Amino acid sequence: MPVLQRDAQRSALGARDVLLLDDLGEIILPATPGLGGARAASIGLYMIATVSTCWRVEEELAFVRGLDALEAACVGEHGKGFSALTDAQKLGFLTRWSLDPAGAGMVAMLKRLSVHGYLTSEIGATQALRYDPVPGSYRRIRYAKGDKRWAT
């Protein structure tokens, strides 16, 4: 797989980042027998949507720069991009990079996005966690004229 060519001035995430973010998320939350991992939850798309629409511009720019730095560090260490590594190499690289002051913040962001995105995805909410669409039992409540309504 070729290394992604990065624009030094880019300021936004794009479609080319989905696979890289999927790979990063899958190392953080791998699939297990009978349960899909982060890739099955489309974590790359979730990360792009969250960073692009929910974060401030300077936070998004920091994430983009961090992702580019991660890829550059990986090429420097392995001679190829993160997605081209074996799973063992990916885990080793991400572990080492999380201990490096230059990468610790980025790895922390990736972990937060991966865990939140996974646990709020359909797979995470219904297969990894217990899910009850309507907790409790139904009780009909009678109202008399003039009674206040329930807020919850």
N, C-alpha and C positions, 0 to 999 in steps of 0.2 A: 504494500500500500504506500503510495507516495506521501511525502511530508507535505502538509498544508503550507502553501505559500501565504505568508501573512503580510498585509498592508501595514506599514509602520504607523500610519495615521488613522487606522480604522477605529471607529468609536461605537460600533454596534455588533451584536451577534447576528449570525445569519444561518442559512440552511446548511452551510458547510460545517458548522459547529455541532450539529445534532449528533452525528456519529461519535465525535470525540466526547461529548458530554454523556452520551449513552454508555460509552466504554468506561469513563471515570465513575459514573454512578453504579455500574455493574460491579466494579471492583469494591466499592464501598458497601453495596448491598447486593451480593451475588445471589443468583438463583440457587435454590436447594431442591432436592427431590420433591416433586409435587407442588412446588411454589415458585412462581416466576420471580426474578429479581428486578432491579431497577430498570433494566432495558425493557422488560415486558410491560412495565408501567409507563413507557415512553418518557422516561425521565429527562432526556435531552430536550424534548419539546417543552416539557414543564419548566425546566430551568430557563430556557430562552424566553418563554412567555412571562415568567415571574420577573426575571431581571429586566426585561424590556418594558414591561408595563407597570410594575409595582415599585421598582427601585428608583431613587433619584438619579439624575443624569451622571453625577460624579461617581455614584456607587456602581452604576452600570459600566462606566469607563474603567473603574478599578477592576471590575470582574473581567472585562475584555482583556485588559493589560495583564492581569494575573493568568488568564488562560493562555495567552500568547507566551508569557514567560515560562509557564509550565511546559508547553510544547517545545520551546527553545532549549530549556534545560534537559528535556528528554533526548532531543536530537544531539545535544552536546555530550550527554552521558552514553547513549546507545547508538548514535549514528542514524537513528530513524525516529519517526514520530510515535507518540504514545499508542495509537491504534494499531501500529504494526508490531508491537511487542507481544510476547506470550503473556498469559495471565499471571504467571509467577513473576515475570519481569515487571509487569504493570504494578502488581502489589508491592514489590520491592522498591520500585521507583517512587511510588506515591507515599510509602512509609518513610523513606529517606527524605523526601521533599517536605513532608509534614514536620520534620525535625529541623529543617533548615529555616532560619529566620526569614529568608526571602520567599519561602513557599508556605509557611505555616498558616498565614492568614487566608491564602487561597484555598488550601486544603480544608480549612475550617468552614469556609463558605460553601464549598462543594458538599461537605458532609451535611451541613444544615439543609441545603436545598434538596439533597438526595433523600434524607430521612423524611422531611416534611412532604415532599412531592410523592414519595412512595406511600407513606401512611395515609395520605388523603386521596390516593388513586383508587380506582375500583378494586384492583388486585389487593392493594394494601389494606383497604378498609373492610373488604369482605372475605379475604382469604388469610391474610397475615394477622389480622385483628378479629375480634368478635364483633359482629354487626347486628344491631337490632334496629330496624328502621323506625319503629315506634316503641320506645322503651315503656315498660309498665303495662298495665291493663287499661282498657277503656272503661271509664265510669261516666255515665251521663250525669251532668250537673243541671239541676233545675234552677232557673232564675226567676225571681219575682220582679215585678215591675218596680223600677227604681234601684235595684241592686247594682253594685259596681261590677264590671266585667273583670275576668282574670287577665293579668298581664302575661302570664306564662301558661 
